C-alpha cells in the first residue's frame, strides 16, 4: 500500500511539473549583465541549504531563458537580492471526525525580492515585492522528511518563474 501511495505522489508531481507554463519571450532590452546576490535566510525556521537553492534556481532560469551574463560580483545592468522571510509547515484540509485531524500538511516558502534595473531608461521596471508558494503533502504516506527535498525544488521552480516573469515580463 505504501508503494502505491509513493508512486501516486511521484506521478502527480511529474504531471504537475510537466504542465508548467514556460515563458520564453523575456524582455531584457538594454541589459547585458545581471547580478544575483545570495538570498539571506531570515525565516523563523531555517533550512541550511534553502538560501543557496533559491539563489541557484533563479540563476538557472536566467541562464536558460535569456542571453544575460550573470556577474559574480559588483554591479550589473540589473541586480536581484532578497531574503527568505517565511518557511513553515502547517496542517491543512482538516477532516471531519470526533477529533479533528489533518488531511494534509502544507509547506509554504516566502521570499522578499528587490530587483533593480540600473539602465537609466528602464529604472521604472525596478521593484521590491514578496513572493509566496506552497506545496501540500498527503498525510499517511511517506514521512515528510523524505518528501521535503522534492517539495522545496518544486516551490523553488515556481518562485524563480514568478520572480523572473515579474522582472523581465513586467507582470
N, C-alpha and C positions, 0 to 999 in steps of 0.2 A: 504494500500500500504506500509506503514511504517513497519508493522508487517512482511510483506513478505521480505522486504529488511533485516531486523534484522535476520529473520530465515535463509535467504540465507547466510548472513555473518557468523552466528554460524555454519551452515552446512559446509561451506568452511573451516572454522577454524578447525573443527573437522576432516575433511578429511585430511587436510594437516598435522595435528598433528599425526594422525594415520599412516601416511605414512613415518614417520621419521625413519631413519636408526639407529638401536641400535647396539652399539659396545660393545661386552662383552669379548673380548679376550685381555684385557688390560695387559700390561707387567709392573708389579710392582716388578720385581726381586730385591731382597735385601732391599726393603723398608718395614717398619713396621708401621711407623708413618708419618703423614703429617700435616703441619700447614697451615691453610688458614686464612690469615690476612684480615681484613675488607678492601674492595676496597674503597679508598677515592673518593669522587665525586668532580672532578675538572672541570667538564663540564661548559661551559658558562651559560647554563640553567640547574638549579639544581632541581631535584625531590627529596624531602627529604627521601623517603623510598628506592630509587633505589640502593644506596650503599649496604644496608643490603640485598635486594632482590637478587642482583647479587652474593654476597658472599654466601648466603644460597643456591642458585641454584647450585653453584659449589660444595659445601659441600655435598649436596644431591646426586649429580651424583657420587661423590667419594664413599659415603656410599653405594649406590645401586649397584655399578659395581666393587668394589674392597673389599678386606678384610683389607684395611688400617685403622688404628686408627687415628682419627682426634684429634690432640693435641690442647687444647685450647690456650696454651701459650708456650713460649720457642722455642727451636729448635727441629725440627723433622728430620727424614731421608730426607724429602723433604719439600719445602715450596712454597706457592703461595702468591704473593702480587700484588696489582695492583691499577690502577686509572681509573676512568671513565673520559675519555677525550673528549667525544662528546655525546651530546643528542640534537637532533633537529628535528623539523617537518617542512618539505618544500613541496610546491606543486609539483606534477609530473603529467605526462600524460596530457599535455596541449591539449585542444580541439580546433579545428579549427573553429573559428567563428569571427564575426565582432570585438568583444572584447575577446581576449584570456582568457579562464577560465580553471581552473584546473579540471581534471577528477578524481584526487585522491590526497591524501596527504601522505607523507612518513615520518614515524618515523624512525630515524637512531640512533643507540647507538654504540659507540666505546669505547673499554676498552684496556688499555695498561697493559700487564701482564708480571711479572717477575717470572719465575719458576726456582727454584734452587734444584738440586738433590745433597744432601750432602754425598752420598755414593761415596767414592773415585773412584771406578771402573766405576761409571756412571756419573761423573761430566760433561762429554761432552754432556749429554742429557739436561742440563740446557739451558734456552733460555729467551730472552726478546723480546716480539713481541706484535703488536696491532691486535685486532680482531674487525671486524665491521659486524653488521647485521642490517636489516631493515624490516619494516612491512608497507604495503600500506593500507590506509583507503579509501574506496569509498566516494566520495563527494555526499551529498544529503541524506545520510542515517541517522543513529543515530548520535547525537552530539559526536565529537571526545573525549570529556572528559569521556563519558561512555564507549568508546572503548579502551581507553589507558591502563587500567589495564590488559586486555586480551592480548593486543599487547606487553606490557612490559614482561609479563610472557612468551609469545611465543619467543620473542627475547632472554630473559634470558636462556631459554632451549637451543636455538641454540648456543649462546655464550658459555655456560658451556660445551656443547658437543664438540665444536671446541677446547676449551682450554684443556679439558680432553684428547681428542684424540691427540693433539699436545704433551702433556706431557707424556702420557702413551702408545701411539701407534707410537710415533716419526714421526708424519706426517709432 
